[in-house]
Amino acid sequence: MSQQVLGVIAPGKNEPVRVETIVIPDPGPGEAVVKIQACGVCHTDLHYKQGGINDEFPFLLGHEAAGIVESVGAGVTDVAPGDFVVLNWRAVCGQCRACRRGRPWYCFATHNAQQKMTLTDGTELSPALGIGAFAEKTLVHAGQCTKVDPAVAPEVAGLLGCGVMAGIGAAINTGEVGRGDSVAVIGCGGVGDAAVVGARLAGAARIIAVDIDDRKLAKAKEMGATHTVNSRATDPVEAIRELTGGFGADVVIEAVGRPETYQQAFYARDLAGTVVLVGVPTPEMKLELPLLDVFGRGGALKSSWYGDCLPSRDFPMLIDLHQQGRIDLGAFVTETIGLGDVEKAFARMHEGDVLRSVVVF
């Protein structure tokens, strides 16, 4: 039997979000209903609200979440009711050309629930990243549920569902930061700070944090940055070169998603260095670079989608590192809020006041 719960929807482009009653169907084959315990307010949710992803309104927002599996549909064997899980938006299919090549983190046919959650009047909802976790319960594909140690606080574990994983993975998986490397991170919000953490875990010798907000730079220093650059006051390309012997960084991670900052990343890397784009641009943005510079500088220009992660591999590993005290996932949680505070959390995000606001249930 379907059930009704409260959830946060974005009704239309740039309209304020609101709490509505939504209808959750019983899980069908391969699906699971998850009782949400915590869900982070991610910038991607704001992109959805602003129409920067697509125009399939109304959206059921929220995707960076952890909770308890309540029920599962036919054929589900990997998770069971009572399991503590982090939700992910890369439920790999195992059958597409990327999976068959042994690169499931590039899966081209990831799974989502087939059934639709709706408003009480039958209006179908588009769940953010196939999850929709600003809700007391949500319906997902069972492959979107990754079991982790239930001893970890939900508001901490859920961060791996998007931003923290994206940043750590951008450094470790996509950027392949190695021992002794120099790394620059442009943009020190939640994802950028996670990239700083990832670079530190990988053994980078020099980690340069770049932002226009001194508050964010101070936080990046706490997370492991060895140097900071305020790019409002200083040319970041010249500053990064100066801090790397005049050469540029081995890996530059762009965590803003703007053409201007991408160009800074491109020219702030060493010859044959790597640029990693993990910041999310909007559809209208264009990039213009001299093709000769692209050719002449060599190296690699990469995009990092979800930190090129494999949830079944990476989530438990990062939880384990957190429990060992080697990374502090809790440092990303600025505040915990209620379901009705999401609109205010977006405003605080815009003002740069938080790394993560986390809705707790």
C-alpha positions, -999 to +999 in steps of 0.1 A: +000+000+000+013+035-009+020+059+020+021+096+024+050+116+038+063+151+038+089+163+013+104+195-001+095+203-037+107+229-061+074+238-079+089+260-107+120+278-119+133+301-091+101+297-071+106+292-033+106+256-023+078+243-001+069+213+020+042+192+005+026+158+012+040+133-013+029+098-021+054+069-019+044+037-037+053+003-024+087-008-039+085-027-071+110-052-085+145-040-078+133-010-057+136+000-021+118+025+002+142+042+025+134+061+057+156+092+055+175+102+086+196+130+072+201+148+039+226+175+031+217+207+012+239+205-018+244+232-045+231+208-071+196+211-054+199+248-059+207+242-096+175+221-099+155+249-083+170+275-106+162+254-137+199+248-143+196+210-147+164+207-167+128+219-167+111+188-155+093+206-126+081+199-100+113+184-085+115+165-052+148+179-040+175+163-019+200+136-028+229+137-003+213+113+022+215+084+046+188+063+062+173+030+070+159+006+044+122+001+052+111-023+025+124-038-007+107-051-039+110-085-056+145-096-066+164-074-042+192-093-025+220-067-017+201-048+009+173-057+034+149-039+057+169-025+086+201-019+067+217+015+073+226+029+038+240+060+021+221+068-011+240+072-043+231+084-078+254+059-096+237+026-093+258+008-119+241-015-144+269-040-149+260-045-185+268-013-205+300-008-225+317+010-196+309-017-171+320-044-195+353-026-199+358-028-162+351+009-156+318+009-138+324+044-124+316+056-159+284+035-162+262+048-190+230+032-179+227+038-141+195+026-124+167+046-109+134+036-095+109+029-123+078+040-103+070+077-098+065+094-065+037+120-068+018+148-051-015+138-036-033+151-068-013+126-089+013+151-102+044+131-109+076+144-092+111+144-107+134+133-079+167+151-078+195+129-092+170+100-091+168+102-053+145+129-038+156+127-002+143+160+013+115+137+024+107+115+054+109+085+030+119+081-006+117+054-033+149+045-051+164+016-070+180-008-046+213-003-063+213+033-051+216+020-015+251+014-002+254-003+031+279+013+056+286+009+093+256+020+113+278+034+141+284+065+120+260+095+125+236+098+095+243+135+091+279+126+085+275+094+065+250+111+041+276+136+029+293+108+009+261+108-012+274+137-032+296+167-023+323+151-001+326+121-024+328+144-054+356+164-040+377+136-025+372+115-057+382+145-079+416+144-062+421+107-057+402+091-085+401+116-113+432+137-106+452+107-095+471+129-070+503+112-060+528+114-031+547+146-032+525+163-058+515+200-058+478+205-059+457+237-063+420+238-055+400+267-069+368+272-050+366+262-013+330+253-007+321+219+004+334+201-027+366+221-029+374+215+008+367+178+002+392+180-027+417+194-002+410+165+021+415+141-008+448+156-018+460+154+017+450+117+019+468+110-013+501+125+001+503+158-017+532+178-005+517+213-013+480+220-013+470+255-024+435+267-017+421+295-038+389+315-031+376+351-028+364+346+007+388+346+036+364+327+058+365+298+033+402+300+030+405+297+067+383+266+067+404+251+038+435+256+059+418+236+087+410+209+062+447+205+052+456+232+028+492+243+032+488+276+014+459+300+006+453+326-021+426+352-020+420+356-058+400+388-052+433+405-041+459+384-060+462+369-095+457+332-086+477+319-116+507+339-107+503+331-070+501+293-077+531+295-100+551+314-074+542+287-048+554+259-071+588+272-082+575+291-111+561+260-128+524+256-118+507+228-099+508+192-109+470+190-104+446+219-104+410+211-093+384+236-104+355+234-079+335+264-090+322+256-125+327+289-143+347+296-175+368+322-158+380+299-130+385+271-155+409+293-175+427+301-143+430+263-136+442+257-171+471+282-169+479+275-133+490+239-140+524+228-148+533+217-183+518+182-188+498+188-156+462+178-150+431+200-148+401+185-131+367+201-135+344+191-106+324+224-103+291+222-121+285+247-149+252+259-162+239+251-197+246+285-212+283+287-202+309+286-229+347+281-227+372+297-250+408+287-250+435+290-277+437+256-292+475+260-296+477+263-258+457+232-253+480+214-277+513+229-265+508+224-228+501+187-230+488+170-199+452+162-193+419+181-191+394+160-172+359+163-159+350+145-126+314+134-124+307+123-088+344+120-082+346+090-106+335+070-076+322+035-073+299+037-042+302+001-032+340+005-031+345+041-020+317+048+006+327+020+031+364+029+026+358+066+035+336+057+064+364+035+077+389+063+074+366+086+093+362+061+121+400+057+122+403+095+127+422+099+094+395+122+079+369+142+098+337+140+078+319+158+106+339+189+099+318+195+068+286+198+088+280+235+097+245+231+110+216+207+112+181+220+103+145+209+099+126+201+067+110+235+066+144+253+066+157+243+032+149+277+015+169+295+043+197+270+038+199+279+001+203+316+011+230+308+036+248+287+009+246+317-015+261+340+011+290+315+018+280+310+054+281+272+055+299+242+041+268+220+046+234+225+062+220+191+069+183+183+072+178+158+100+146+138+106 
